[in-house]
Amino acid sequence: MGYTLGIDIGTFESKGVLVDFTGNVVAQASRPHKMLVPQVGWAEHRAEEDWWGDFCHISQTLLREGGINPAEIKAVACSAIGPCMLPVDANGAPLMNGVLYGVDNRAETEVRELTERIGKDVILKRCGNALTSQSVGPKILWLKRQRPELYAQTAKILTSTSFLVHRLTGAYVIDHYTAANFSPLYDIRTQSWVDDLAGDIIELDWLPDLVWSGDIVGEITTAASEATGLAVGTPVTAGTIDAAAEALSVGVTEPGDMMMMYGSTIFIVLLTAARVTDPRLWSAPWLFEGQQASMAGLATSGTLTHWFRDQFARDLDPSEAFAVLAEEAAASPPGANGVVLLPYFSGERTPIHDARAKGTFFGLDLTHTRGDMYRALIEGIACGTRHVTETYGEIGHAPRRLFAVGGGTKNRLWLQATSDLTGLDQILREKTVGASYGDAYMAASAIGAAEGDLDDWNPVQEVIEARPSDTLDRTYATFRDLYEATKSIMARL
């Protein structure tokens, strides 16, 4: 018997698991960290402390609590939030904080200028994705323009996972799934780096080598062994973005399978038989060669529930606040007594791609309670999710199976509201460990050691059935109309 180790770096917390070849979890560990917001529209992590520091702490903790010899770990895989933008020097040292994924809007000007210069149709045809706050290319251009002294010192541009893999193995690599978010530098047709669309952004040899997520790309070095406790020579896979690893953890393996990740954001992955190119959604090669995926994501979801707790539940014990808020919201009927929320507190990603969108509570009067507002918040996030799932239906890719995963699945009100508003049943697996569990499975598969498939590793536990509601349909109609009626005002703000 051997083991694999999977570690995932999330927006607010990192998690790791030690798993045997049958999928049994031997040990778990986690470590919280903060998302830095130095100014409105920006979102950052400290690469040394939040990414590498968390990885080392969790690895050491898993080894200690698992009580096994490091040599018994036969492979390691990691995932992390993404796509991120991190410039490093010739020694691989970070030159600034890591710029986070689509929740960071700092490159709005560059997105607009590149889109106008290259053309929307060309970008969509070549890159598979419209330029948005999720795109790394504009953020690199922002670095070149706004931090020229750091750009001049840059040897490589990494994302969160590629930074971790470099620290573990010395290799500079990035998986195709993550690289597809580097528009306009990645050609989705040839699955290669390109500079003919915007040669002024960066030299292509500053970018990591392209590989597939399950590829073994190196081994634990002596320096990494000393920092993590892992044995020198342990194989390491290329890894991927956390959402992809989370999708794998619940068995998203066939066209028509969709994962809905309830985390700091809602993130959705749908496997498709052919490449999907729609400007409202994102597209990328999947984790394994020959497979395709389409993605979507809201900008604020779990983050918004934390914001509400911190601002409006200061009278409650933080360890009990979410449970109390859920009780109060449950006392409010579906439709939240007429209160409607637009969850655009960090702009919005799919399907509207509006960095200037604003969060809105609408319809308040003096009879409304905190419970009404919290229920409206939950339903507002679910309305944003329905907007995405409807978009998939409009282009002929309605999901065949929907798997729910992530910490937010513990919020039953949120889970049920999502099914009720989208009209989709949601499948819950027995193990809800998340992306790190998918990492461990990927590591086991990479070395041919996984015993059984994901259905064997992680059986179905429960199905959340949709309950159609005319009231919620009216809430959703108001939700859609409210944005259209106020988006010009939002832009002025």
Disulfide bonds with the S-S distance in Angstrom:
none
